Amino acid sequence: MIEVEYLTFGYGHGAPVFQDFEWNAVRGEAWTVLGPSGCGKSTLLNILAGLVQPTSGTVRVDGQNLARPRPQTGLIIQDYGLLPWATVRENARLGLRVRNYYGPDGVHAPQDYTRTVDVEPWLERLGLLPFAAQFTGQLSGGQRQRTAIARTLALQPDLLLMDEPFSSLDAPTRESLQRLVLELWRETGLTLVTVTHAIEEAAILGQRILLLNLPPNIRPLVIENPNILQPGYRESDEYVTLCRSLRSLMEAA
């Protein structure tokens, strides 16, 4: 699904963030990207989203070289990206309205796209129907993030990129949305890549964890975590041990 070969990228004249970096993700996998501030987590996500072009190297998604944002990739950011003058339903429809404007051109929408603004199933699935006519200023942080998720999933992405999506939420809301994302990932079969600075979140959302160090990142460190869907995993000894291991690896970096 994702193939990164000899990726080099840097800002200005400083040291490169990535240098000849290689990493692959298989379709349907759930990855988390973890590391200290300034290590390149969000930079990697922006490259995967097609928002930033590498200095050199190749990035392929679904077998195609990535030269621009692709319509099959969904992106959820930390501050929700909602329109304050629009209702929940209107915000959830925003991506579909853009696609309807351009039509199935293969750039803004897939070639097989069929025009629609039907987001009601996602509003219902995410518990937003009772709030569909409300404006975003009337919502809690968790409801706003659910609206952003509904807007993205309505586009039926095969790759979902999330940049610290729950960092501003309280602990119960954050854990509830983490469970929701795992349920949606399992139901839809999409490929999931989540950037986080929180060790505990990386261990919950990633069946594979990509640990980045301070630049330049040359060789990826991948930690396997295959049991994230097991009942009670958050309270298991395996989870606690993994969190301790990740903390030690980050401190040693």
Secondary structure by P-SEA (a helix, b strand, c coil): cbbbcbbbbbccccccccccbbbbbcccbbbbbbbcccccaaaaaaaaaccccccbbbbbccccccccccccbbbbcccccccccccaaaaaaaaaaaaaaaccccccccccccccccaaaaaaaaccccccccccccccaaaaaaaaaaaaaaacccbbbbccccccccaaaaaaaaaaaaaaaaacbbbbbbbbccaaaaaccccbbbbbccccccbbbbbbbcccccccccccaaaaaaaaaaaaaaaac
